[in-house]
Amino acid sequence: MKHLTSRTIGIDQGEDVLFSDYEDGGVMWTGNGPRERRKSLRFSEPFKTPPVVHVSLSMWDMDSATNARADVAAEKITTTGFDIVFRTWGDTRVARSRIRWMAIGELAHEDDWDLY
């Protein structure tokens, strides 16, 4: 469990289309090549410490003739942003994917002192 000690807690959120491979025959749709998509996202303002980030799929368009497999995660979380990572494997064919995310963490306060 993460304990937040700041007097000011921030919540940032967003939504992003990660890819739309159906339109141009990309690897997520064809099933050939690397089956991972990574995108760096930035918070609207920096947190004091790295926040907790929750990610979820808000839309995915899958081929109905193959297995539906997906892993979505937040990685490399810093005070200014994170990487969203979408992975699939096997015969899964994904036409497009959109994610939503929310970050909750401490914000700097004007009364914070940095003594050392």
C-alpha distances in whole Angstrom, upper triangle without the diagonal:
4,6,10,13,16,18,18,16,17,17,19,21,24,26,27,30,29,33,36,38,40,42,43,42,39,38,35,38,41,38,40,38,34,32,29,29,27,27,25,24,24,22,25,24,21,18,18,15,14,12,10,13,14,18,20,24,26,29,30,34,35,38,39,41,38,35,32,29,26,23,21,18,17,18,19,16,18,18,21,21,20,22,22,23,25,26,29,31,34,37,35,36,34,36,34,30,28,24,22,19,17,15,13,13,14,18,21,23,26,26,24,26,25,27,27
4,6,10,12,15,15,13,14,15,17,19,22,24,26,29,28,32,35,37,40,42,42,42,39,37,35,38,41,39,40,38,34,32,29,28,26,25,23,22,21,19,22,20,18,14,14,11,11,9,8,12,13,17,20,24,26,29,31,34,35,39,40,42,39,36,33,30,27,24,21,18,16,17,17,14,15,15,18,18,18,20,21,23,25,27,30,32,36,38,35,37,34,36,33,30,28,24,22,18,15,13,10,9,11,14,17,19,23,22,20,22,22,24,24
4,6,9,12,13,11,14,15,18,20,24,26,28,32,31,35,38,40,43,44,45,45,42,41,38,41,44,42,43,41,38,36,32,32,29,28,26,24,23,21,22,21,18,15,13,11,12,11,11,14,16,20,23,27,28,32,34,37,39,42,43,45,43,39,36,34,31,27,25,22,20,20,20,17,17,16,19,20,20,23,24,26,28,30,33,36,39,42,39,40,38,39,36,33,30,26,24,20,17,14,11,10,10,13,15,17,20,20,17,20,20,22,22
4,6,9,9,8,11,13,16,18,22,25,27,31,31,34,38,40,43,44,45,45,42,41,39,42,44,43,44,42,38,36,33,32,29,27,25,23,21,18,20,18,16,12,11,10,11,10,10,14,16,20,23,27,28,32,34,37,39,43,44,46,44,41,37,35,31,28,25,22,20,20,20,16,16,14,17,18,19,23,23,26,29,31,34,37,41,43,40,41,38,39,36,32,30,26,23,20,16,13,10,7,6,10,12,13,17,16,14,17,18,20,21
4,7,9,9,12,15,18,21,25,28,30,34,34,37,41,43,46,47,48,48,45,44,42,45,48,46,47,45,41,40,36,35,32,30,27,25,23,20,21,19,17,13,11,11,13,12,14,17,20,24,27,30,31,35,37,41,43,46,47,50,47,44,41,38,35,32,29,26,23,23,22,19,18,16,19,21,22,25,27,29,32,35,38,41,44,46,44,44,42,43,39,36,33,29,26,23,19,16,13,10,7,10,11,11,15,13,12,14,15,17,19
4,5,7,10,13,16,19,23,26,29,32,33,36,40,42,45,46,47,48,44,44,42,45,48,46,47,45,41,40,36,34,31,29,26,24,21,18,19,16,14,11,9,10,13,12,14,17,20,23,27,30,31,34,37,40,42,46,48,50,48,45,41,39,36,32,29,26,23,24,22,19,17,14,17,19,21,25,26,29,32,35,38,41,45,47,44,44,41,42,39,35,32,29,26,22,18,15,12,9,5,7,8,8,11,11,9,12,14,16,18
4,7,10,13,17,20,24,27,30,34,34,38,41,44,46,47,48,49,46,46,44,47,50,48,50,47,44,42,38,37,33,31,28,26,23,19,19,17,16,13,11,13,16,15,17,19,22,25,28,31,32,35,38,42,44,48,49,52,49,47,43,41,38,35,31,29,26,26,25,22,20,17,19,21,24,27,28,32,34,37,40,44,47,49,46,46,43,44,40,37,33,30,27,23,20,17,13,11,8,8,9,7,10,10,10,13,15,18,20
4,7,10,13,17,20,24,27,30,31,35,38,41,43,44,45,46,43,43,41,44,47,46,47,45,41,39,36,34,31,28,25,22,20,16,16,13,13,10,10,12,14,13,15,17,19,23,26,29,29,32,35,39,41,45,46,49,47,44,41,39,35,32,29,26,23,24,23,20,18,15,16,18,21,24,26,29,32,35,38,41,45,46,43,43,40,41,37,34,30,27,23,20,17,14,11,9,6,5,7,6,10,11,11,14,16,19,21
4,7,10,14,17,21,24,27,28,32,35,38,40,41,42,43,40,40,38,40,43,42,44,42,38,36,33,31,28,26,23,20,18,14,14,12,12,9,9,11,12,10,12,14,16,19,22,25,25,29,32,35,37,41,43,45,43,41,37,35,32,29,25,23,20,21,21,17,16,13,15,16,18,22,22,26,28,31,34,38,41,43,40,40,37,37,34,30,27,23,20,17,13,10,7,6,5,6,9,10,13,14,14,17,18,22,23
4,7,10,14,17,20,24,25,28,31,34,37,37,38,40,37,37,35,37,40,39,41,39,36,34,30,28,25,22,20,17,14,11,10,9,10,7,10,11,11,9,11,12,14,17,19,22,22,26,29,32,35,38,40,43,41,39,35,33,29,27,23,21,18,19,19,15,14,12,13,13,16,19,20,23,26,29,32,36,39,40,37,37,34,34,30,27,24,20,17,14,10,8,6,6,6,6,9,11,14,16,15,19,20,23,25
4,7,10,14,17,21,22,25,28,31,33,34,36,37,34,34,32,34,37,37,38,36,33,31,28,25,23,20,18,15,13,10,10,10,11,9,12,13,12,9,10,10,11,13,16,19,19,22,25,29,31,35,36,39,37,35,31,30,26,24,20,18,16,18,18,15,15,13,13,13,14,17,17,21,23,26,29,33,36,37,34,34,30,31,27,24,20,17,13,11,7,6,5,7,9,9,13,15,18,20,19,23,23,27,28
4,7,11,14,17,18,22,25,28,30,31,32,33,31,31,29,31,34,34,35,34,31,28,25,22,20,17,15,12,10,7,7,9,10,10,13,14,12,10,10,9,11,12,15,17,17,20,23,26,29,33,34,37,35,33,30,28,24,22,19,17,14,16,17,13,14,12,11,10,12,15,15,18,20,24,27,31,34,35,32,31,28,28,24,21,17,14,11,8,6,5,7,9,11,11,14,17,20,22,21,24,25,28,29
4,7,10,14,15,19,22,25,27,27,29,30,28,28,26,28,31,31,32,31,28,26,23,20,18,15,14,11,10,8,9,11,13,13,17,17,15,12,12,9,9,10,12,14,13,16,19,22,25,29,31,34,32,30,26,25,22,20,16,15,13,16,17,14,15,14,13,11,12,14,13,16,18,22,24,28,31,32,29,28,24,24,21,17,14,11,7,5,4,6,9,12,15,15,18,20,23,26,25,28,28,32,32
4,7,10,12,16,18,21,23,24,25,27,25,25,23,25,28,28,30,29,26,24,21,18,16,13,13,9,10,9,10,13,15,16,19,19,17,15,14,11,11,10,11,12,11,14,16,20,23,26,28,31,30,28,25,23,20,19,15,15,13,16,17,15,16,16,14,12,12,13,12,15,16,20,22,26,30,30,26,25,22,21,18,14,11,8,6,5,7,9,12,15,18,18,21,23,26,29,28,31,31,35,35
4,7,9,13,15,18,20,20,22,24,21,22,20,21,25,25,27,26,24,21,19,16,15,12,13,10,12,12,13,16,18,19,23,22,19,17,16,13,12,10,10,9,8,10,13,16,19,23,25,28,26,25,22,21,18,17,14,14,13,16,18,17,18,19,17,14,13,13,11,14,14,18,20,24,27,27,23,22,18,18,14,11,7,6,4,6,9,12,15,18,21,22,25,27,30,33,32,34,34,38,38
4,6,9,11,15,17,17,19,20,18,19,17,19,22,22,24,23,21,18,16,13,12,10,11,9,11,13,14,17,19,20,24,23,20,19,18,15,14,11,11,10,9,10,12,15,18,21,23,26,25,24,21,20,16,16,13,14,13,16,17,17,19,19,17,14,13,12,10,12,12,16,18,22,25,25,21,20,16,15,11,9,6,6,7,9,12,14,18,21,24,24,27,29,32,35,33,36,35,39,39
4,6,8,11,13,14,15,17,15,16,14,15,18,19,21,20,18,16,14,11,12,10,12,11,15,16,18,21,23,24,27,27,24,22,21,17,16,13,12,10,9,9,10,12,15,18,21,23,22,22,18,18,15,15,13,15,15,17,19,19,21,22,20,17,15,13,11,12,11,14,16,20,22,22,19,17,13,12,8,6,4,6,9,12,15,18,21,24,27,27,30,33,36,38,37,39,39,42,42
4,7,10,13,13,14,15,12,13,11,13,16,16,18,17,15,13,11,7,8,7,10,11,14,17,19,22,23,24,27,26,23,22,21,17,16,12,12,10,11,10,10,12,14,17,20,22,21,20,17,16,13,13,11,12,13,15,17,18,20,22,19,16,14,11,9,9,8,11,13,17,20,20,17,15,11,11,8,6,6,7,10,12,16,18,22,24,27,28,30,34,36,39,37,39,38,42,41
4,6,9,10,10,11,9,10,9,10,13,14,15,15,14,12,11,8,10,10,13,14,18,20,22,25,26,27,31,30,26,25,24,21,19,16,15,12,13,11,10,11,12,15,18,20,19,19,16,16,14,14,13,15,16,18,20,21,23,25,23,19,17,14,12,11,10,12,13,16,19,18,15,13,9,8,5,6,7,10,14,16,20,22,26,28,31,31,34,37,40,42,41,43,42,45,45
4,6,6,8,9,8,10,9,9,12,14,15,16,15,13,13,11,13,13,17,18,21,23,25,28,29,31,34,33,30,29,28,24,22,19,17,14,14,11,10,9,11,13,16,18,18,18,16,17,15,17,16,18,20,22,24,25,27,29,26,23,21,18,16,15,13,14,14,17,19,18,15,12,8,6,4,7,9,12,16,19,22,25,29,31,34,35,37,40,43,46,44,46,45,49,48
4,5,6,6,4,7,6,6,8,10,12,12,13,12,12,11,14,15,18,20,23,26,28,31,32,33,37,35,32,31,30,26,25,21,19,16,17,14,11,10,11,12,16,17,16,17,16,16,15,17,17,20,21,23,25,26,29,31,28,25,23,20,17,16,13,14,13,15,17,15,13,10,7,5,6,9,12,15,19,21,25,27,31,34,37,37,40,43,46,48,47,49,48,51,50
4,6,5,7,9,8,6,8,11,13,15,16,14,15,14,18,18,22,23,27,29,30,34,35,36,40,38,35,34,32,29,27,23,21,18,18,14,12,9,10,10,14,15,15,17,16,17,17,19,19,22,24,26,28,30,32,34,32,28,26,23,20,19,16,16,15,17,18,15,13,9,8,4,7,10,14,17,21,24,27,30,34,36,40,40,43,46,48,51,50,52,51,54,53
4,6,8,11,11,9,11,14,15,17,18,17,18,16,19,19,22,23,27,29,30,34,35,37,40,39,36,35,34,30,29,25,23,20,19,16,14,12,13,14,17,18,19,21,19,20,20,22,22,24,26,27,29,31,33,35,32,29,27,24,22,21,18,19,18,20,21,19,17,13,11,8,9,12,15,18,22,25,28,31,35,37,40,41,43,46,48,51,50,52,51,55,54
4,6,9,10,9,10,13,13,14,16,16,17,15,18,19,22,23,27,30,31,34,35,37,41,40,36,36,35,31,30,26,25,22,22,19,17,15,15,15,19,20,19,21,21,21,21,23,22,25,26,27,29,31,33,35,32,29,27,24,22,20,18,19,18,20,21,19,17,14,12,10,11,14,17,20,24,26,30,32,36,38,41,41,44,47,49,52,50,52,51,54,53
4,7,8,6,6,10,10,12,14,13,15,15,18,19,23,25,28,31,33,36,37,38,42,40,37,36,35,31,30,26,25,21,22,19,16,14,14,13,17,17,17,19,18,19,19,21,21,24,26,27,29,31,33,36,33,30,27,24,22,20,18,17,16,17,17,15,14,11,11,9,11,14,18,21,24,27,31,33,37,39,42,42,45,48,51,53,52,54,52,55,54
4,6,6,6,8,8,9,10,10,12,11,14,16,19,22,25,28,30,33,34,35,38,37,33,33,32,28,27,23,22,19,20,18,15,14,14,14,17,18,17,18,17,17,16,18,18,21,23,23,25,27,30,32,30,26,24,21,19,17,14,14,13,15,16,14,13,10,9,9,10,13,16,18,22,24,28,30,34,36,39,39,42,45,48,50,48,50,49,52,51
4,5,5,5,5,6,7,7,9,10,13,16,19,22,26,28,31,34,34,35,38,36,32,32,31,27,26,23,21,19,21,18,15,14,13,13,17,17,15,16,15,15,14,16,17,19,21,22,24,26,29,32,30,26,23,20,18,15,13,12,11,11,12,12,11,9,9,9,11,13,16,19,22,24,28,30,33,35,39,39,42,45,48,50,48,50,48,51,50
4,6,5,7,8,8,6,8,9,12,15,19,20,24,27,29,32,32,33,36,34,31,30,28,25,23,20,18,15,17,15,12,11,10,11,14,14,12,13,12,11,11,13,14,17,19,20,23,25,28,30,29,25,22,18,16,13,10,9,8,9,11,10,8,6,5,7,8,10,13,16,19,21,25,27,31,33,36,37,40,43,46,49,47,48,47,50,49
4,6,8,10,11,10,12,12,16,18,22,23,27,30,32,35,35,36,39,38,34,33,31,28,26,22,20,17,18,15,12,10,9,8,12,12,11,13,12,13,13,16,17,20,22,24,26,28,31,34,32,28,25,22,19,17,13,13,11,11,12,10,8,5,5,5,8,11,15,17,21,24,27,30,33,36,39,40,43,46,49,52,50,52,50,54,52
4,5,9,11,10,13,14,18,20,24,26,30,32,35,38,38,39,42,40,36,36,34,31,29,25,23,21,22,19,15,13,12,10,14,13,12,14,14,15,15,18,19,22,25,26,28,30,33,36,34,31,28,24,22,19,16,14,12,12,12,9,9,7,8,9,12,15,18,21,25,27,31,33,37,39,42,43,46,49,52,54,52,54,53,56,54
4,7,8,7,11,13,17,19,23,25,29,32,35,37,37,38,41,39,35,34,32,29,27,24,22,20,22,19,16,14,12,11,14,13,11,12,13,12,13,16,18,20,23,24,26,29,32,35,33,30,26,23,20,17,14,12,9,8,8,7,7,6,8,10,13,15,18,21,24,26,30,32,35,38,41,42,45,48,51,53,51,53,51,54,53
4,7,8,11,13,17,20,23,26,30,33,35,38,38,39,41,39,35,35,34,30,29,26,25,22,25,22,19,17,15,15,18,16,14,16,16,15,16,18,19,22,24,24,26,29,32,35,33,30,27,23,21,18,16,13,12,10,10,10,11,10,12,13,15,17,21,23,26,28,32,33,37,39,42,43,46,49,52,54,52,53,51,54,53
4,6,9,11,14,17,21,24,27,31,33,36,35,36,39,36,33,33,32,29,28,25,24,22,25,23,19,19,17,17,20,19,17,18,18,16,16,17,18,20,22,22,24,27,29,32,31,27,24,21,19,16,14,12,11,10,11,12,13,12,13,15,16,17,21,22,26,27,30,31,35,37,40,41,43,47,49,52,49,50,48,51,49
4,6,8,11,14,18,21,24,27,30,32,32,33,35,33,29,29,28,25,25,22,21,20,22,21,18,18,17,18,21,20,18,17,17,15,14,14,15,17,19,18,20,23,26,29,27,24,21,17,16,13,11,9,9,9,11,13,12,12,13,15,15,16,19,20,23,24,27,28,32,33,36,37,40,43,46,48,45,47,45,48,46
4,7,10,14,17,20,23,26,29,31,31,31,34,32,28,28,26,23,22,19,18,16,19,18,15,15,14,15,18,18,15,14,13,11,10,11,12,14,17,17,19,22,25,28,27,23,20,16,14,11,8,6,6,6,9,11,9,10,10,12,13,13,16,17,20,21,25,26,29,31,34,36,38,42,45,47,44,46,44,47,46
4,7,10,13,16,20,23,26,28,27,28,30,28,24,24,23,20,19,16,16,15,18,17,15,16,15,17,20,21,17,16,15,12,10,9,10,11,13,13,15,18,21,24,23,19,16,12,10,7,6,4,7,9,12,14,12,12,11,13,13,12,14,14,18,18,21,23,26,28,31,32,35,38,41,43,41,42,41,43,42
4,7,10,13,17,20,22,25,25,25,28,26,23,22,21,18,18,14,15,13,16,15,14,15,15,18,21,22,19,18,16,14,11,11,10,11,12,12,14,17,19,22,20,17,14,10,8,6,5,6,9,12,15,16,14,13,11,13,11,10,12,12,15,16,19,20,24,26,29,30,32,36,39,41,39,40,39,42,40
4,7,10,13,16,19,21,21,22,25,23,19,19,19,16,16,13,14,14,16,17,16,18,19,21,24,25,23,22,19,17,13,12,10,10,10,9,11,13,16,18,17,13,10,6,6,4,6,9,12,15,19,20,18,17,15,16,14,12,12,12,14,14,17,18,21,23,26,26,29,32,35,37,35,37,35,38,37
4,6,10,13,16,18,18,20,23,21,18,18,18,15,15,13,14,14,16,16,16,19,20,23,26,28,25,24,21,19,16,14,11,11,10,10,11,12,14,16,14,11,8,5,5,7,9,12,15,18,22,23,20,19,17,17,14,12,12,11,13,13,15,16,20,21,24,24,26,30,32,35,33,34,33,36,35
4,7,10,13,15,15,16,19,18,15,15,16,13,15,13,16,16,18,19,19,22,24,26,29,31,29,28,25,22,19,17,13,12,10,9,9,10,11,13,10,7,6,4,6,9,12,15,18,22,25,27,24,23,20,21,18,15,14,13,14,12,14,14,18,19,21,21,23,26,29,31,29,31,29,33,32
4,7,10,12,12,14,17,17,14,14,14,12,13,12,14,15,16,18,19,22,24,27,30,32,30,29,26,23,20,18,14,13,10,11,10,10,11,12,9,6,6,6,7,11,13,17,20,24,27,29,26,25,21,22,18,16,13,11,11,10,12,11,15,16,18,18,20,24,26,29,27,29,28,31,31
4,7,8,9,11,14,14,12,12,14,12,14,14,17,18,19,21,22,25,28,31,34,36,34,32,29,27,23,21,17,15,12,13,12,10,9,9,6,4,7,9,11,14,17,21,24,27,31,32,29,28,25,25,22,19,16,14,13,11,12,11,14,14,16,15,17,20,23,25,24,26,25,28,28
4,5,6,8,12,12,11,10,12,11,13,14,17,19,19,21,24,27,29,33,35,38,35,34,30,28,25,22,18,16,13,14,13,10,10,8,6,5,8,11,12,16,19,23,26,30,33,34,31,30,27,27,24,21,18,15,13,11,10,8,11,11,13,12,14,17,20,22,21,23,23,27,27
4,7,9,13,15,14,13,15,14,16,16,19,21,20,23,25,28,31,35,37,40,38,36,33,31,27,25,22,20,17,18,17,14,13,11,8,9,12,15,16,20,22,26,29,33,36,37,34,33,29,29,25,22,19,17,15,13,12,11,12,13,14,12,14,16,18,22,21,23,23,27,28
4,7,10,12,12,12,15,14,17,18,21,23,23,26,29,32,34,38,40,43,41,39,36,34,30,27,24,21,18,18,17,14,12,9,7,9,13,16,18,21,24,28,31,35,38,40,37,36,32,32,29,26,22,20,18,15,13,11,12,11,11,9,10,13,15,18,17,19,19,23,24
4,7,8,9,10,13,13,17,18,22,24,25,28,30,33,35,39,41,43,41,39,36,33,30,27,23,20,17,17,15,12,9,5,5,8,11,15,17,21,24,27,31,34,38,40,37,36,33,33,30,27,24,21,19,16,14,11,11,10,9,8,9,12,14,17,15,17,17,20,21
4,5,6,7,10,12,15,18,21,24,25,28,30,33,35,39,41,44,41,39,35,33,29,26,23,20,16,16,14,11,8,5,7,9,12,16,18,21,24,27,31,34,38,40,37,37,34,34,31,27,24,21,19,15,13,9,9,6,6,5,7,10,13,15,13,16,15,19,19
4,7,8,12,14,18,20,24,27,28,31,33,37,39,42,44,47,44,42,38,36,32,29,25,22,18,18,16,13,10,6,9,12,15,18,21,24,27,30,34,37,40,42,40,40,37,38,34,31,28,25,22,19,16,12,11,8,5,5,5,9,12,13,10,12,12,15,16
4,6,10,12,16,19,22,26,27,30,32,35,37,40,42,44,42,39,36,33,29,26,23,19,16,15,13,10,8,5,9,11,13,16,19,21,25,27,31,34,38,40,37,38,35,36,33,29,27,23,21,18,15,11,10,7,6,8,9,12,15,16,13,15,14,17,17
4,7,9,13,15,19,22,24,27,28,32,33,37,39,41,38,35,32,29,26,22,19,16,12,11,10,6,5,4,8,9,9,13,15,18,21,24,27,30,34,36,33,34,31,32,29,26,24,20,18,15,13,9,9,7,8,10,12,15,19,20,17,19,17,21,20
4,6,10,13,16,20,21,24,26,30,31,35,37,39,36,34,30,28,24,21,18,14,11,12,11,7,7,7,9,9,10,13,14,17,20,23,26,29,33,35,32,33,30,31,28,24,22,18,16,12,10,6,5,4,7,9,12,15,19,20,18,20,20,23,23
4,7,10,14,17,19,22,24,28,29,33,34,36,34,31,28,25,21,18,15,12,9,11,12,8,10,10,12,11,10,13,13,16,18,21,24,27,31,33,30,30,28,29,26,22,20,16,14,10,8,6,5,6,10,12,16,19,22,23,21,24,23,26,26
4,7,10,14,15,19,20,24,25,29,31,33,30,28,24,22,18,15,12,9,7,9,11,8,10,11,12,10,8,10,10,13,15,18,21,24,28,30,27,27,24,26,22,19,16,13,11,7,6,4,7,9,12,14,18,21,24,26,24,26,26,29,29
4,7,11,12,16,17,21,23,26,28,30,28,25,22,19,16,13,10,8,7,11,13,11,14,15,15,13,11,12,10,12,14,16,19,22,26,27,24,25,22,23,20,17,14,10,8,6,5,6,9,12,15,18,21,24,27,29,27,30,29,33,32
4,7,9,12,14,17,19,23,24,27,24,22,18,16,13,11,7,6,7,10,13,12,15,16,16,13,11,11,8,10,10,13,16,20,23,24,21,21,18,20,16,13,11,7,6,4,7,9,12,15,19,20,24,27,30,32,30,33,32,35,35
4,6,9,11,14,16,20,21,24,21,19,15,14,11,10,7,8,10,13,17,16,19,20,20,16,14,13,10,11,10,13,15,18,21,22,18,19,16,17,14,11,9,6,6,6,9,12,15,18,22,24,27,30,33,35,33,36,36,39,39
4,6,7,11,12,16,18,20,19,17,13,12,9,9,7,10,12,15,19,18,21,23,22,18,16,15,11,11,9,12,13,17,19,20,16,16,13,14,11,7,6,4,6,9,12,15,18,22,25,27,30,33,36,38,37,39,39,42,42
4,7,10,13,17,18,21,20,19,15,15,13,13,11,13,15,18,21,21,23,24,23,20,18,17,13,14,13,15,16,20,22,22,18,17,14,14,11,8,6,5,6,9,12,16,19,23,26,27,31,33,36,38,37,40,40,44,43
4,7,10,13,15,18,17,16,13,14,12,13,12,15,17,20,23,23,26,27,25,22,20,18,15,15,12,15,15,18,20,19,16,14,11,11,8,6,5,7,9,13,16,19,23,26,30,31,34,36,39,42,41,43,43,47,46
4,6,10,12,15,14,13,10,11,9,12,11,15,17,20,23,24,27,29,27,23,21,19,15,14,11,12,12,15,17,16,12,11,7,8,6,4,6,9,12,15,18,22,25,28,32,33,36,39,42,44,43,46,45,48,48
4,7,9,12,12,12,10,12,11,14,15,18,21,23,26,27,30,32,30,26,24,22,18,17,13,14,13,15,16,15,11,9,6,5,5,6,9,12,15,19,22,25,29,32,35,36,40,43,45,48,46,49,48,52,51
4,6,9,8,9,7,9,10,14,15,19,22,24,27,28,32,34,32,28,26,23,19,17,14,13,11,13,13,11,8,6,5,6,8,9,12,15,18,21,24,27,31,34,37,39,42,45,48,50,49,51,50,54,53
4,6,6,8,8,11,13,16,18,22,25,27,30,32,35,37,35,32,29,26,22,20,16,15,13,13,13,10,7,5,6,7,10,12,16,18,22,25,28,31,34,37,41,42,46,49,52,54,52,55,54,57,56
4,6,8,8,12,14,18,20,24,27,29,33,34,37,39,38,34,31,29,25,23,19,18,15,15,14,11,9,9,10,11,13,15,18,20,23,26,30,33,36,39,43,44,48,50,54,56,54,57,56,59,58
4,7,9,12,15,19,22,25,29,31,34,36,39,41,40,36,33,30,27,24,20,19,15,15,13,9,9,9,11,13,16,17,21,23,26,29,32,35,38,42,45,47,50,53,56,58,57,59,58,61,60
4,6,9,12,16,19,22,26,28,31,33,36,39,38,34,31,27,24,21,18,15,12,11,9,6,5,7,9,12,15,16,19,21,25,27,30,33,36,39,43,44,48,51,54,56,54,56,55,58,57
4,6,10,13,16,20,23,25,29,30,34,37,36,32,29,26,22,20,16,14,10,9,8,7,5,8,10,13,15,16,19,20,23,25,28,31,34,37,40,42,45,49,52,54,52,54,53,56,55
4,7,10,13,17,20,23,26,27,31,33,33,29,26,23,19,17,13,11,9,9,10,9,6,8,8,12,13,12,15,16,19,21,25,27,30,33,37,39,42,45,48,50,48,51,50,53,52
4,7,10,14,17,19,23,24,28,31,30,26,23,20,17,14,10,8,6,7,8,9,6,9,9,13,13,12,15,15,18,20,23,25,28,31,34,36,40,43,46,48,46,48,47,50,49
4,7,10,14,16,19,21,24,27,26,22,19,16,13,10,7,6,5,8,10,12,9,10,9,12,12,10,12,12,15,16,19,21,24,27,31,33,36,39,42,44,42,44,43,46,45
4,7,10,12,16,17,21,24,23,20,16,14,11,8,6,5,6,9,13,14,12,13,12,15,14,12,13,12,14,14,17,19,22,24,28,30,33,36,39,41,39,41,40,43,41
4,7,10,13,14,18,20,20,16,13,11,7,6,5,6,9,12,16,17,15,15,13,16,13,10,11,9,11,11,14,15,18,21,24,26,29,33,36,38,35,38,37,40,39
4,6,10,11,14,17,17,14,10,8,6,5,7,9,12,15,19,21,18,19,17,19,17,13,13,10,11,10,12,13,16,18,21,23,26,30,33,34,32,34,33,36,35
4,7,7,11,13,13,10,6,6,5,6,9,12,15,18,22,24,21,22,19,21,18,15,14,11,11,9,10,10,13,15,18,20,23,26,29,31,29,31,29,32,31
4,6,9,12,13,10,6,5,6,7,11,13,16,19,23,25,23,23,21,23,21,18,17,14,15,12,13,13,15,16,19,20,23,26,29,31,28,30,28,31,30
4,6,10,10,8,5,6,9,10,14,16,19,22,26,28,26,27,24,26,23,21,20,17,17,14,15,13,15,15,17,19,21,24,27,29,26,27,25,28,27
4,7,8,6,4,7,9,12,15,18,22,24,28,30,28,28,26,27,24,21,19,16,16,12,12,10,12,12,14,15,17,21,24,26,23,24,23,26,25
4,5,5,6,9,12,15,19,21,25,28,32,34,31,32,29,30,27,24,22,19,18,15,14,11,12,11,12,13,14,18,21,23,20,21,19,23,21
4,6,8,12,15,18,21,24,28,31,35,37,34,34,31,32,29,26,23,20,19,15,14,10,11,9,10,9,11,15,17,19,17,18,17,20,20
4,7,11,14,17,20,23,27,30,34,36,33,33,30,30,27,24,21,19,17,14,13,11,12,11,12,11,13,16,19,21,19,20,19,23,22
4,7,10,13,17,20,23,27,30,32,29,29,26,26,23,20,18,15,14,11,11,9,12,12,14,14,16,19,22,24,22,24,23,26,25
4,7,10,13,16,20,23,27,29,26,26,23,24,21,18,16,13,13,10,11,10,13,13,16,16,19,22,25,27,25,27,25,28,28
4,6,10,13,16,20,23,25,23,22,20,21,18,15,14,12,13,11,13,12,16,17,19,20,23,26,29,31,29,30,29,32,31
4,7,10,14,17,21,22,20,19,17,18,15,12,11,9,10,9,12,12,16,18,21,22,25,28,31,33,31,33,32,35,34
4,7,10,13,17,19,16,17,14,16,14,11,11,10,12,12,15,16,19,21,24,25,28,31,34,36,34,36,34,38,36
4,7,11,14,16,13,13,11,13,11,9,10,9,12,13,16,18,21,23,27,28,31,34,38,40,37,39,38,41,40
4,7,11,13,10,11,10,13,12,11,13,13,16,16,20,21,24,26,30,31,34,38,41,43,40,42,41,44,42
4,7,9,7,8,8,12,12,11,14,15,18,19,22,24,27,30,33,35,38,41,44,46,44,46,44,47,46
4,6,6,9,10,14,15,15,18,18,22,23,26,28,31,33,36,38,41,44,48,49,47,49,47,50,48
4,6,9,11,15,17,17,21,21,25,26,29,31,34,36,40,42,45,48,51,53,51,52,51,54,52
4,6,10,13,15,17,20,22,25,27,31,33,36,38,42,44,47,50,53,55,53,55,53,56,55
4,6,10,12,13,17,18,22,24,27,29,33,35,39,40,44,47,50,52,50,52,51,54,52
4,7,9,11,15,17,21,23,27,29,33,36,39,40,43,47,50,52,50,52,51,54,53
4,6,7,11,14,17,20,24,26,30,33,36,37,40,43,46,49,47,49,48,51,50
4,7,11,14,18,21,24,27,31,34,37,38,41,44,47,49,48,50,49,52,51
4,7,10,14,17,21,24,27,30,34,34,37,40,43,46,44,46,46,49,48
4,7,10,13,17,20,24,27,30,31,34,37,40,42,41,43,42,46,45
4,7,10,14,17,21,24,27,28,31,34,36,39,38,40,40,43,43
4,7,10,13,17,20,23,24,28,30,33,36,34,37,37,40,40
4,7,11,14,17,21,21,25,27,31,33,32,34,34,38,38
4,7,10,13,17,18,21,24,27,29,28,31,31,34,34
4,7,10,14,15,18,21,24,26,25,28,28,31,32
4,7,10,12,15,18,21,23,21,24,24,28,28
4,7,9,13,15,19,20,19,22,22,26,26
4,7,10,13,16,17,16,18,19,22,23
4,7,9,13,14,12,15,15,19,20
4,6,10,12,10,13,14,18,19
4,7,9,7,10,11,14,16
4,5,5,9,11,15,17
4,6,8,11,14,17
4,6,10,12,15
4,7,9,12
4,6,9
4,6
4
